[in-house]
């Protein structure tokens, strides 16, 4: 499918800008169906000001939150297998799997892997 450059009008400033064939191909490869409604300078200014988060209806909680910071990660209470201390983990603990608090996890992670006997 061949695409040609299109001239669009920015809804913020009213300036005309080019929606290139390359940009159209990029949008299509990402599954984006709508063409941009703002020119690149207005898009960049909007991203820099942070208006896009507040107007979209969600509050950013930082890069460590799930879904790119849109919602806080749901945590679940659990008991550390090693020390018995209560902790919170981002998954539902299962009885057959060990759960570690931050301190114990650091100790377990730093241990050298146990070698298994060679198979013949």
Backbone as XML, in Angstrom:
<?xml version="1.0"?>
<chain id="A" units="angstrom">
  <residue number="1" name="UNK">
    <atom name="N" x="0.850" y="-1.176" z="0.000"/>
    <atom name="CA" x="0.000" y="0.000" z="0.000"/>
    <atom name="C" x="0.889" y="1.231" z="0.000"/>
  </residue>
  <residue number="2" name="UNK">
    <atom name="N" x="0.766" y="2.056" z="-0.992"/>
    <atom name="CA" x="1.572" y="3.261" z="-1.133"/>
    <atom name="C" x="0.828" y="4.440" z="-0.511"/>
  </residue>
  <residue number="3" name="UNK">
    <atom name="N" x="1.542" y="5.221" z="0.271"/>
    <atom name="CA" x="0.940" y="6.407" z="0.874"/>
    <atom name="C" x="1.718" y="7.627" z="0.435"/>
  </residue>
  <residue number="4" name="UNK">
    <atom name="N" x="1.037" y="8.744" z="0.397"/>
    <atom name="CA" x="1.669" y="10.008" z="0.023"/>
    <atom name="C" x="1.608" y="10.950" z="1.210"/>
  </residue>
  <residue number="5" name="UNK">
    <atom name="N" x="2.512" y="11.920" z="1.224"/>
    <atom name="CA" x="2.494" y="12.926" z="2.283"/>
    <atom name="C" x="1.149" y="13.648" z="2.275"/>
  </residue>
  <residue number="6" name="UNK">
    <atom name="N" x="0.668" y="13.956" z="3.481"/>
    <atom name="CA" x="-0.597" y="14.684" z="3.597"/>
    <atom name="C" x="-0.369" y="15.954" z="4.400"/>
  </residue>
  <residue number="7" name="UNK">
    <atom name="N" x="-1.059" y="17.002" z="4.034"/>
    <atom name="CA" x="-1.005" y="18.271" z="4.753"/>
    <atom name="C" x="-2.183" y="18.290" z="5.727"/>
  </residue>
  <residue number="8" name="UNK">
    <atom name="N" x="-1.880" y="18.485" z="7.018"/>
    <atom name="CA" x="-2.906" y="18.539" z="8.052"/>
    <atom name="C" x="-2.859" y="19.896" z="8.740"/>
  </residue>
  <residue number="9" name="UNK">
    <atom name="N" x="-3.931" y="20.230" z="9.459"/>
    <atom name="CA" x="-4.008" y="21.490" z="10.200"/>
    <atom name="C" x="-4.019" y="21.170" z="11.693"/>
  </residue>
  <residue number="10" name="UNK">
    <atom name="N" x="-3.126" y="21.827" z="12.438"/>
    <atom name="CA" x="-3.003" y="21.611" z="13.881"/>
    <atom name="C" x="-4.232" y="22.169" z="14.589"/>
  </residue>
  <residue number="11" name="UNK">
    <atom name="N" x="-4.792" y="21.392" z="15.499"/>
    <atom name="CA" x="-5.974" y="21.860" z="16.218"/>
    <atom name="C" x="-5.617" y="22.832" z="17.340"/>
  </residue>
  <residue number="12" name="UNK">
    <atom name="N" x="-4.335" y="22.900" z="17.734"/>
    <atom name="CA" x="-3.907" y="23.833" z="18.773"/>
    <atom name="C" x="-3.635" y="25.218" z="18.198"/>
  </residue>
  <residue number="13" name="UNK">
    <atom name="N" x="-2.714" y="25.287" z="17.217"/>
    <atom name="CA" x="-2.252" y="26.586" z="16.718"/>
    <atom name="C" x="-2.776" y="26.927" z="15.330"/>
  </residue>
  <residue number="14" name="UNK">
    <atom name="N" x="-3.383" y="25.965" z="14.634"/>
    <atom name="CA" x="-3.925" y="26.220" z="13.314"/>
    <atom name="C" x="-2.889" y="26.175" z="12.197"/>
  </residue>
  <residue number="15" name="UNK">
    <atom name="N" x="-1.653" y="25.854" z="12.530"/>
    <atom name="CA" x="-0.595" y="25.785" z="11.515"/>
    <atom name="C" x="-0.759" y="24.530" z="10.674"/>
  </residue>
  <residue number="16" name="UNK">
    <atom name="N" x="-0.295" y="24.623" z="9.443"/>
    <atom name="CA" x="-0.317" y="23.472" z="8.555"/>
    <atom name="C" x="0.983" y="22.695" z="8.764"/>
  </residue>
  <residue number="17" name="UNK">
    <atom name="N" x="0.879" y="21.371" z="8.787"/>
    <atom name="CA" x="2.071" y="20.538" z="8.915"/>
    <atom name="C" x="1.908" y="19.303" z="8.047"/>
  </residue>
  <residue number="18" name="UNK">
    <atom name="N" x="3.044" y="18.687" z="7.720"/>
    <atom name="CA" x="3.047" y="17.536" z="6.832"/>
    <atom name="C" x="3.070" y="16.241" z="7.637"/>
  </residue>
  <residue number="19" name="UNK">
    <atom name="N" x="2.139" y="15.383" z="7.312"/>
    <atom name="CA" x="2.093" y="14.033" z="7.869"/>
    <atom name="C" x="2.723" y="13.155" z="6.792"/>
  </residue>
  <residue number="20" name="UNK">
    <atom name="N" x="4.036" y="12.869" z="6.957"/>
    <atom name="CA" x="4.789" y="12.214" z="5.891"/>
    <atom name="C" x="4.375" y="10.764" z="5.688"/>
  </residue>
  <residue number="21" name="UNK">
    <atom name="N" x="4.751" y="10.226" z="4.546"/>
    <atom name="CA" x="4.457" y="8.825" z="4.243"/>
    <atom name="C" x="5.151" y="7.918" z="5.251"/>
  </residue>
  <residue number="22" name="UNK">
    <atom name="N" x="6.361" y="8.287" z="5.668"/>
    <atom name="CA" x="7.084" y="7.503" z="6.674"/>
    <atom name="C" x="6.357" y="7.490" z="8.008"/>
  </residue>
  <residue number="23" name="UNK">
    <atom name="N" x="5.842" y="8.661" z="8.423"/>
    <atom name="CA" x="5.075" y="8.728" z="9.673"/>
    <atom name="C" x="3.806" y="7.903" z="9.555"/>
  </residue>
  <residue number="24" name="UNK">
    <atom name="N" x="3.167" y="7.941" z="8.394"/>
    <atom name="CA" x="1.951" y="7.157" z="8.189"/>
    <atom name="C" x="2.256" y="5.661" z="8.297"/>
  </residue>
  <residue number="25" name="UNK">
    <atom name="N" x="3.387" y="5.241" z="7.738"/>
    <atom name="CA" x="3.776" y="3.836" z="7.821"/>
    <atom name="C" x="4.073" y="3.455" z="9.278"/>
  </residue>
  <residue number="26" name="UNK">
    <atom name="N" x="4.736" y="4.358" z="10.009"/>
    <atom name="CA" x="5.022" y="4.100" z="11.420"/>
    <atom name="C" x="3.725" y="3.957" z="12.202"/>
  </residue>
  <residue number="27" name="UNK">
    <atom name="N" x="2.781" y="4.883" z="11.995"/>
    <atom name="CA" x="1.487" y="4.819" z="12.688"/>
    <atom name="C" x="0.800" y="3.490" z="12.381"/>
  </residue>
  <residue number="28" name="UNK">
    <atom name="N" x="0.816" y="3.084" z="11.106"/>
    <atom name="CA" x="0.165" y="1.835" z="10.702"/>
    <atom name="C" x="0.850" y="0.629" z="11.352"/>
  </residue>
  <residue number="29" name="UNK">
    <atom name="N" x="2.181" y="0.654" z="11.444"/>
    <atom name="CA" x="2.898" y="-0.476" z="12.042"/>
    <atom name="C" x="2.600" y="-0.614" z="13.532"/>
  </residue>
  <residue number="30" name="UNK">
    <atom name="N" x="2.232" y="0.477" z="14.177"/>
    <atom name="CA" x="1.893" y="0.455" z="15.598"/>
    <atom name="C" x="0.408" y="0.234" z="15.832"/>
  </residue>
  <residue number="31" name="UNK">
    <atom name="N" x="-0.364" y="0.114" z="14.767"/>
    <atom name="CA" x="-1.793" y="-0.117" z="14.906"/>
    <atom name="C" x="-2.577" y="1.144" z="15.241"/>
  </residue>
  <residue number="32" name="UNK">
    <atom name="N" x="-1.957" y="2.311" z="15.023"/>
    <atom name="CA" x="-2.631" y="3.577" z="15.308"/>
    <atom name="C" x="-3.512" y="3.938" z="14.111"/>
  </residue>
  <residue number="33" name="UNK">
    <atom name="N" x="-4.782" y="4.121" z="14.352"/>
    <atom name="CA" x="-5.730" y="4.361" z="13.273"/>
    <atom name="C" x="-5.941" y="5.838" z="12.989"/>
  </residue>
  <residue number="34" name="UNK">
    <atom name="N" x="-5.767" y="6.700" z="13.984"/>
    <atom name="CA" x="-6.019" y="8.126" z="13.816"/>
    <atom name="C" x="-4.746" y="8.853" z="13.423"/>
  </residue>
  <residue number="35" name="UNK">
    <atom name="N" x="-4.906" y="9.851" z="12.576"/>
    <atom name="CA" x="-3.764" y="10.684" z="12.214"/>
    <atom name="C" x="-3.545" y="11.732" z="13.306"/>
  </residue>
  <residue number="36" name="UNK">
    <atom name="N" x="-2.342" y="12.302" z="13.410"/>
    <atom name="CA" x="-2.095" y="13.286" z="14.463"/>
    <atom name="C" x="-2.949" y="14.533" z="14.254"/>
  </residue>
  <residue number="37" name="UNK">
    <atom name="N" x="-3.412" y="15.119" z="15.352"/>
    <atom name="CA" x="-4.230" y="16.327" z="15.245"/>
    <atom name="C" x="-3.456" y="17.572" z="15.655"/>
  </residue>
  <residue number="38" name="UNK">
    <atom name="N" x="-2.204" y="17.387" z="16.114"/>
    <atom name="CA" x="-1.355" y="18.514" z="16.497"/>
    <atom name="C" x="-0.060" y="18.457" z="15.710"/>
  </residue>
  <residue number="39" name="UNK">
    <atom name="N" x="0.498" y="19.626" z="15.417"/>
    <atom name="CA" x="1.781" y="19.705" z="14.733"/>
    <atom name="C" x="2.880" y="19.261" z="15.697"/>
  </residue>
  <residue number="40" name="UNK">
    <atom name="N" x="4.047" y="18.858" z="15.194"/>
    <atom name="CA" x="5.126" y="18.399" z="16.074"/>
    <atom name="C" x="5.498" y="19.390" z="17.187"/>
  </residue>
  <residue number="41" name="UNK">
    <atom name="N" x="5.623" y="20.702" z="16.936"/>
    <atom name="CA" x="5.933" y="21.604" z="18.056"/>
    <atom name="C" x="4.849" y="21.610" z="19.144"/>
  </residue>
  <residue number="42" name="UNK">
    <atom name="N" x="3.584" y="21.568" z="18.768"/>
    <atom name="CA" x="2.498" y="21.545" z="19.759"/>
    <atom name="C" x="2.472" y="20.216" z="20.504"/>
  </residue>
  <residue number="43" name="UNK">
    <atom name="N" x="2.759" y="19.109" z="19.793"/>
    <atom name="CA" x="2.827" y="17.800" z="20.459"/>
    <atom name="C" x="3.934" y="17.792" z="21.503"/>
  </residue>
  <residue number="44" name="UNK">
    <atom name="N" x="5.109" y="18.303" z="21.112"/>
    <atom name="CA" x="6.248" y="18.333" z="22.041"/>
    <atom name="C" x="5.962" y="19.237" z="23.230"/>
  </residue>
  <residue number="45" name="UNK">
    <atom name="N" x="5.344" y="20.395" z="22.990"/>
    <atom name="CA" x="5.022" y="21.319" z="24.078"/>
    <atom name="C" x="4.008" y="20.684" z="25.026"/>
  </residue>
  <residue number="46" name="UNK">
    <atom name="N" x="3.051" y="19.971" z="24.485"/>
    <atom name="CA" x="2.029" y="19.326" z="25.311"/>
    <atom name="C" x="2.637" y="18.226" z="26.168"/>
  </residue>
  <residue number="47" name="UNK">
    <atom name="N" x="3.548" y="17.433" z="25.569"/>
    <atom name="CA" x="4.218" y="16.372" z="26.327"/>
    <atom name="C" x="5.078" y="16.970" z="27.437"/>
  </residue>
  <residue number="48" name="UNK">
    <atom name="N" x="5.797" y="18.045" z="27.123"/>
    <atom name="CA" x="6.691" y="18.673" z="28.099"/>
    <atom name="C" x="5.921" y="19.307" z="29.255"/>
  </residue>
  <residue number="49" name="UNK">
    <atom name="N" x="4.731" y="19.835" z="28.978"/>
    <atom name="CA" x="3.956" y="20.503" z="30.024"/>
    <atom name="C" x="3.261" y="19.515" z="30.949"/>
  </residue>
  <residue number="50" name="UNK">
    <atom name="N" x="3.083" y="18.279" z="30.497"/>
    <atom name="CA" x="2.414" y="17.281" z="31.323"/>
    <atom name="C" x="0.908" y="17.317" z="31.196"/>
  </residue>
  <residue number="51" name="UNK">
    <atom name="N" x="0.369" y="18.158" z="30.324"/>
    <atom name="CA" x="-1.077" y="18.247" z="30.147"/>
    <atom name="C" x="-1.672" y="16.951" z="29.622"/>
  </residue>
  <residue number="52" name="UNK">
    <atom name="N" x="-0.889" y="16.183" z="28.888"/>
    <atom name="CA" x="-1.441" y="14.963" z="28.298"/>
    <atom name="C" x="-1.833" y="13.959" z="29.382"/>
  </residue>
  <residue number="53" name="UNK">
    <atom name="N" x="-1.110" y="13.921" z="30.517"/>
    <atom name="CA" x="-1.490" y="12.994" z="31.583"/>
    <atom name="C" x="-2.765" y="13.441" z="32.286"/>
  </residue>
  <residue number="54" name="UNK">
    <atom name="N" x="-2.822" y="14.735" z="32.637"/>
    <atom name="CA" x="-3.972" y="15.184" z="33.406"/>
    <atom name="C" x="-5.247" y="15.194" z="32.573"/>
  </residue>
  <residue number="55" name="UNK">
    <atom name="N" x="-5.135" y="15.515" z="31.287"/>
    <atom name="CA" x="-6.341" y="15.561" z="30.467"/>
    <atom name="C" x="-6.813" y="14.169" z="30.058"/>
  </residue>
  <residue number="56" name="UNK">
    <atom name="N" x="-5.932" y="13.183" z="30.135"/>
    <atom name="CA" x="-6.317" y="11.830" z="29.747"/>
    <atom name="C" x="-7.111" y="11.130" z="30.841"/>
  </residue>
  <residue number="57" name="UNK">
    <atom name="N" x="-7.164" y="11.709" z="32.033"/>
    <atom name="CA" x="-7.977" y="11.137" z="33.083"/>
    <atom name="C" x="-7.247" y="10.192" z="34.013"/>
  </residue>
  <residue number="58" name="UNK">
    <atom name="N" x="-5.928" y="10.163" z="33.963"/>
    <atom name="CA" x="-5.198" y="9.328" z="34.892"/>
    <atom name="C" x="-4.066" y="10.125" z="35.520"/>
  </residue>
  <residue number="59" name="UNK">
    <atom name="N" x="-3.603" y="9.648" z="36.655"/>
    <atom name="CA" x="-2.531" y="10.315" z="37.378"/>
    <atom name="C" x="-1.281" y="9.462" z="37.249"/>
  </residue>
  <residue number="60" name="UNK">
    <atom name="N" x="-0.154" y="10.017" z="36.795"/>
    <atom name="CA" x="1.056" y="9.209" z="36.690"/>
    <atom name="C" x="1.638" y="8.920" z="38.076"/>
  </residue>
  <residue number="61" name="UNK">
    <atom name="N" x="2.014" y="7.678" z="38.327"/>
    <atom name="CA" x="2.568" y="7.287" z="39.616"/>
    <atom name="C" x="4.057" y="6.995" z="39.529"/>
  </residue>
  <residue number="62" name="UNK">
    <atom name="N" x="4.671" y="7.234" z="38.398"/>
    <atom name="CA" x="6.101" y="7.013" z="38.256"/>
    <atom name="C" x="6.411" y="5.814" z="37.383"/>
  </residue>
  <residue number="63" name="UNK">
    <atom name="N" x="7.687" y="5.662" z="37.032"/>
    <atom name="CA" x="8.066" y="4.609" z="36.094"/>
    <atom name="C" x="7.962" y="3.202" z="36.667"/>
  </residue>
  <residue number="64" name="UNK">
    <atom name="N" x="7.942" y="3.054" z="37.990"/>
    <atom name="CA" x="7.890" y="1.715" z="38.573"/>
    <atom name="C" x="6.477" y="1.147" z="38.600"/>
  </residue>
  <residue number="65" name="UNK">
    <atom name="N" x="5.481" y="1.979" z="38.364"/>
    <atom name="CA" x="4.098" y="1.501" z="38.372"/>
    <atom name="C" x="3.806" y="0.732" z="37.094"/>
  </residue>
  <residue number="66" name="UNK">
    <atom name="N" x="2.808" y="-0.088" z="37.136"/>
    <atom name="CA" x="2.461" y="-0.883" z="35.969"/>
    <atom name="C" x="1.799" y="-0.023" z="34.901"/>
  </residue>
  <residue number="67" name="UNK">
    <atom name="N" x="1.729" y="-0.538" z="33.694"/>
    <atom name="CA" x="1.096" y="0.116" z="32.555"/>
    <atom name="C" x="1.672" y="1.502" z="32.293"/>
  </residue>
  <residue number="68" name="UNK">
    <atom name="N" x="2.990" y="1.623" z="32.366"/>
    <atom name="CA" x="3.628" y="2.881" z="32.029"/>
    <atom name="C" x="3.313" y="4.006" z="32.987"/>
  </residue>
  <residue number="69" name="UNK">
    <atom name="N" x="2.974" y="3.702" z="34.210"/>
    <atom name="CA" x="2.731" y="4.737" z="35.200"/>
    <atom name="C" x="1.308" y="5.233" z="35.256"/>
  </residue>
  <residue number="70" name="UNK">
    <atom name="N" x="0.401" y="4.577" z="34.585"/>
    <atom name="CA" x="-0.970" y="5.079" z="34.556"/>
    <atom name="C" x="-1.759" y="4.711" z="35.804"/>
  </residue>
  <residue number="71" name="UNK">
    <atom name="N" x="-1.512" y="3.540" z="36.358"/>
    <atom name="CA" x="-2.212" y="3.128" z="37.570"/>
    <atom name="C" x="-1.199" y="2.557" z="38.547"/>
  </residue>
  <residue number="72" name="UNK">
    <atom name="N" x="-1.449" y="2.661" z="39.835"/>
    <atom name="CA" x="-0.492" y="2.074" z="40.774"/>
    <atom name="C" x="-0.546" y="0.555" z="40.710"/>
  </residue>
  <residue number="73" name="UNK">
    <atom name="N" x="0.593" y="-0.064" z="40.942"/>
    <atom name="CA" x="0.669" y="-1.521" z="40.934"/>
    <atom name="C" x="-0.085" y="-2.066" z="42.141"/>
  </residue>
  <residue number="74" name="UNK">
    <atom name="N" x="-0.912" y="-3.052" z="41.936"/>
    <atom name="CA" x="-1.664" y="-3.658" z="43.032"/>
    <atom name="C" x="-0.750" y="-4.617" z="43.778"/>
  </residue>
  <residue number="75" name="UNK">
    <atom name="N" x="-0.639" y="-4.431" z="45.081"/>
    <atom name="CA" x="0.225" y="-5.260" z="45.908"/>
    <atom name="C" x="-0.629" y="-6.206" z="46.760"/>
  </residue>
  <residue number="76" name="UNK">
    <atom name="N" x="-0.066" y="-7.367" z="47.080"/>
    <atom name="CA" x="-0.780" y="-8.385" z="47.842"/>
    <atom name="C" x="0.029" y="-8.753" z="49.085"/>
  </residue>
  <residue number="77" name="UNK">
    <atom name="N" x="-0.617" y="-8.920" z="50.235"/>
    <atom name="CA" x="0.115" y="-9.294" z="51.447"/>
    <atom name="C" x="0.600" y="-10.740" z="51.357"/>
  </residue>
  <residue number="78" name="UNK">
    <atom name="N" x="1.793" y="-10.968" z="51.930"/>
    <atom name="CA" x="2.354" y="-12.315" z="51.953"/>
    <atom name="C" x="3.309" y="-12.420" z="53.132"/>
  </residue>
  <residue number="79" name="UNK">
    <atom name="N" x="3.642" y="-13.639" z="53.513"/>
    <atom name="CA" x="4.584" y="-13.893" z="54.593"/>
    <atom name="C" x="5.877" y="-14.429" z="53.990"/>
  </residue>
  <residue number="80" name="UNK">
    <atom name="N" x="6.998" y="-13.836" z="54.379"/>
    <atom name="CA" x="8.305" y="-14.259" z="53.874"/>
    <atom name="C" x="8.572" y="-15.697" z="54.297"/>
  </residue>
  <residue number="81" name="UNK">
    <atom name="N" x="8.992" y="-16.516" z="53.362"/>
    <atom name="CA" x="9.270" y="-17.918" z="53.621"/>
    <atom name="C" x="10.460" y="-18.087" z="54.562"/>
  </residue>
  <residue number="82" name="UNK">
    <atom name="N" x="11.442" y="-17.197" z="54.469"/>
    <atom name="CA" x="12.662" y="-17.328" z="55.254"/>
    <atom name="C" x="12.521" y="-16.800" z="56.674"/>
  </residue>
  <residue number="83" name="UNK">
    <atom name="N" x="12.084" y="-15.530" z="56.820"/>
    <atom name="CA" x="12.079" y="-14.902" z="58.152"/>
    <atom name="C" x="10.698" y="-14.809" z="58.788"/>
  </residue>
  <residue number="84" name="UNK">
    <atom name="N" x="9.630" y="-15.053" z="58.028"/>
    <atom name="CA" x="8.282" y="-15.008" z="58.571"/>
    <atom name="C" x="7.697" y="-13.607" z="58.682"/>
  </residue>
  <residue number="85" name="UNK">
    <atom name="N" x="8.410" y="-12.610" z="58.190"/>
    <atom name="CA" x="7.951" y="-11.224" z="58.253"/>
    <atom name="C" x="6.872" y="-10.976" z="57.189"/>
  </residue>
  <residue number="86" name="UNK">
    <atom name="N" x="5.884" y="-10.139" z="57.539"/>
    <atom name="CA" x="4.852" y="-9.775" z="56.570"/>
    <atom name="C" x="5.457" y="-8.823" z="55.535"/>
  </residue>
  <residue number="87" name="UNK">
    <atom name="N" x="5.101" y="-9.024" z="54.282"/>
    <atom name="CA" x="5.586" y="-8.186" z="53.195"/>
    <atom name="C" x="4.484" y="-8.049" z="52.161"/>
  </residue>
  <residue number="88" name="UNK">
    <atom name="N" x="4.702" y="-7.203" z="51.170"/>
    <atom name="CA" x="3.761" y="-7.064" z="50.060"/>
    <atom name="C" x="4.490" y="-7.387" z="48.776"/>
  </residue>
  <residue number="89" name="UNK">
    <atom name="N" x="3.815" y="-8.116" z="47.911"/>
    <atom name="CA" x="4.385" y="-8.521" z="46.632"/>
    <atom name="C" x="3.397" y="-8.189" z="45.517"/>
  </residue>
  <residue number="90" name="UNK">
    <atom name="N" x="3.892" y="-7.980" z="44.277"/>
    <atom name="CA" x="2.991" y="-7.604" z="43.179"/>
    <atom name="C" x="2.306" y="-8.785" z="42.506"/>
  </residue>
  <residue number="91" name="UNK">
    <atom name="N" x="2.222" y="-9.907" z="43.198"/>
    <atom name="CA" x="1.545" y="-11.090" z="42.657"/>
    <atom name="C" x="0.841" y="-11.804" z="43.808"/>
  </residue>
  <residue number="92" name="UNK">
    <atom name="N" x="-0.080" y="-12.684" z="43.489"/>
    <atom name="CA" x="-0.779" y="-13.452" z="44.517"/>
    <atom name="C" x="0.097" y="-14.653" z="44.859"/>
  </residue>
  <residue number="93" name="UNK">
    <atom name="N" x="0.502" y="-14.732" z="46.117"/>
    <atom name="CA" x="1.392" y="-15.806" z="46.558"/>
    <atom name="C" x="0.671" y="-17.146" z="46.504"/>
  </residue>
  <residue number="94" name="UNK">
    <atom name="N" x="1.382" y="-18.157" z="46.043"/>
    <atom name="CA" x="0.845" y="-19.517" z="45.990"/>
    <atom name="C" x="1.579" y="-20.357" z="47.026"/>
  </residue>
  <residue number="95" name="UNK">
    <atom name="N" x="0.890" y="-21.350" z="47.585"/>
    <atom name="CA" x="1.454" y="-22.169" z="48.659"/>
    <atom name="C" x="2.698" y="-22.945" z="48.226"/>
  </residue>
  <residue number="96" name="UNK">
    <atom name="N" x="2.764" y="-23.359" z="46.966"/>
    <atom name="CA" x="3.880" y="-24.190" z="46.529"/>
    <atom name="C" x="5.103" y="-23.390" z="46.076"/>
  </residue>
  <residue number="97" name="UNK">
    <atom name="N" x="5.038" y="-22.052" z="46.130"/>
    <atom name="CA" x="6.154" y="-21.206" z="45.706"/>
    <atom name="C" x="6.637" y="-20.354" z="46.869"/>
  </residue>
  <residue number="98" name="UNK">
    <atom name="N" x="7.960" y="-20.229" z="47.053"/>
    <atom name="CA" x="8.470" y="-19.399" z="48.149"/>
    <atom name="C" x="8.272" y="-17.915" z="47.848"/>
  </residue>
  <residue number="99" name="UNK">
    <atom name="N" x="8.070" y="-17.133" z="48.899"/>
    <atom name="CA" x="7.940" y="-15.679" z="48.806"/>
    <atom name="C" x="8.975" y="-15.087" z="49.758"/>
  </residue>
  <residue number="100" name="UNK">
    <atom name="N" x="9.704" y="-14.067" z="49.298"/>
    <atom name="CA" x="10.743" y="-13.463" z="50.112"/>
    <atom name="C" x="10.488" y="-11.974" z="50.284"/>
  </residue>
  <residue number="101" name="UNK">
    <atom name="N" x="10.814" y="-11.457" z="51.477"/>
    <atom name="CA" x="10.787" y="-10.012" z="51.686"/>
    <atom name="C" x="12.004" y="-9.427" z="50.961"/>
  </residue>
  <residue number="102" name="UNK">
    <atom name="N" x="12.106" y="-8.116" z="50.889"/>
    <atom name="CA" x="13.200" y="-7.480" z="50.158"/>
    <atom name="C" x="14.567" y="-7.903" z="50.684"/>
  </residue>
  <residue number="103" name="UNK">
    <atom name="N" x="14.704" y="-7.948" z="51.999"/>
    <atom name="CA" x="15.982" y="-8.312" z="52.607"/>
    <atom name="C" x="16.376" y="-9.749" z="52.272"/>
  </residue>
  <residue number="104" name="UNK">
    <atom name="N" x="15.465" y="-10.679" z="52.481"/>
    <atom name="CA" x="15.756" y="-12.084" z="52.217"/>
    <atom name="C" x="15.940" y="-12.346" z="50.724"/>
  </residue>
  <residue number="105" name="UNK">
    <atom name="N" x="15.215" y="-11.634" z="49.889"/>
    <atom name="CA" x="15.361" y="-11.813" z="48.447"/>
    <atom name="C" x="16.759" y="-11.401" z="48.010"/>
  </residue>
  <residue number="106" name="UNK">
    <atom name="N" x="17.265" y="-10.318" z="48.600"/>
    <atom name="CA" x="18.624" y="-9.890" z="48.281"/>
    <atom name="C" x="19.636" y="-10.952" z="48.662"/>
  </residue>
  <residue number="107" name="UNK">
    <atom name="N" x="19.442" y="-11.605" z="49.815"/>
    <atom name="CA" x="20.351" y="-12.670" z="50.245"/>
    <atom name="C" x="20.267" y="-13.876" z="49.312"/>
  </residue>
  <residue number="108" name="UNK">
    <atom name="N" x="19.052" y="-14.264" z="48.936"/>
    <atom name="CA" x="18.860" y="-15.422" z="48.060"/>
    <atom name="C" x="19.419" y="-15.137" z="46.675"/>
  </residue>
  <residue number="109" name="UNK">
    <atom name="N" x="19.214" y="-13.925" z="46.192"/>
    <atom name="CA" x="19.674" y="-13.558" z="44.850"/>
    <atom name="C" x="21.198" y="-13.538" z="44.778"/>
  </residue>
  <residue number="110" name="UNK">
    <atom name="N" x="21.875" y="-13.154" z="45.874"/>
    <atom name="CA" x="23.330" y="-13.052" z="45.886"/>
    <atom name="C" x="24.032" y="-14.392" z="46.076"/>
  </residue>
  <residue number="111" name="UNK">
    <atom name="N" x="23.291" y="-15.426" z="46.478"/>
    <atom name="CA" x="23.895" y="-16.744" z="46.666"/>
    <atom name="C" x="24.312" y="-17.308" z="45.314"/>
  </residue>
  <residue number="112" name="UNK">
    <atom name="N" x="25.458" y="-18.018" z="45.269"/>
    <atom name="CA" x="25.835" y="-18.647" z="43.998"/>
    <atom name="C" x="24.865" y="-19.785" z="43.677"/>
  </residue>
  <residue number="113" name="UNK">
    <atom name="N" x="24.603" y="-20.005" z="42.393"/>
    <atom name="CA" x="23.659" y="-21.073" z="42.025"/>
    <atom name="C" x="24.199" y="-22.433" z="42.435"/>
  </residue>
  <residue number="114" name="UNK">
    <atom name="N" x="23.280" y="-23.300" z="42.851"/>
    <atom name="CA" x="23.682" y="-24.649" z="43.248"/>
    <atom name="C" x="23.925" y="-25.458" z="41.990"/>
  </residue>
  <residue number="115" name="UNK">
    <atom name="N" x="25.055" y="-26.130" z="41.957"/>
    <atom name="CA" x="25.360" y="-26.924" z="40.763"/>
    <atom name="C" x="24.675" y="-28.277" z="40.871"/>
  </residue>
  <residue number="116" name="UNK">
    <atom name="N" x="24.194" y="-28.738" z="39.762"/>
    <atom name="CA" x="23.542" y="-30.049" z="39.739"/>
    <atom name="C" x="24.542" y="-31.069" z="39.219"/>
  </residue>
  <residue number="117" name="UNK">
    <atom name="N" x="24.409" y="-32.319" z="39.632"/>
    <atom name="CA" x="25.349" y="-33.347" z="39.153"/>
    <atom name="C" x="25.207" y="-33.535" z="37.639"/>
  </residue>
  <residue number="118" name="UNK">
    <atom name="N" x="26.293" y="-33.772" z="36.966"/>
    <atom name="CA" x="26.214" y="-33.943" z="35.504"/>
    <atom name="C" x="25.374" y="-35.175" z="35.128"/>
  </residue>
  <residue number="119" name="UNK">
    <atom name="N" x="24.653" y="-35.040" z="34.054"/>
    <atom name="CA" x="23.825" y="-36.146" z="33.579"/>
    <atom name="C" x="24.575" y="-36.904" z="32.509"/>
  </residue>
  <residue number="120" name="UNK">
    <atom name="N" x="24.382" y="-38.203" z="32.474"/>
    <atom name="CA" x="25.076" y="-39.037" z="31.478"/>
    <atom name="C" x="24.106" y="-39.797" z="30.656"/>
  </residue>
</chain>
